[in-house]
């Protein structure tokens, strides 16, 4: 499966801080419970990547060429 492959899998996604000072992305789907813990700096990088992907998707949806993400 690639980033452009569609799927019929339904999943729940939760994001929040842990009591250990980490940021947890928790993914739950049929037969899957996947906690992913990141330190705050890693979580910030992930957030920046999500924002860049959202902007690129917005540009694609408008028929424009996506902007390169800032680093």
Secondary structure, DSSP 8 states (H G I E B T S, - for coil): --TT------EEEEEEE-TTS-EEEEEEETTEEEEEEE-HHHHHHHHHHHHHHHHHHHHHHTTS-------
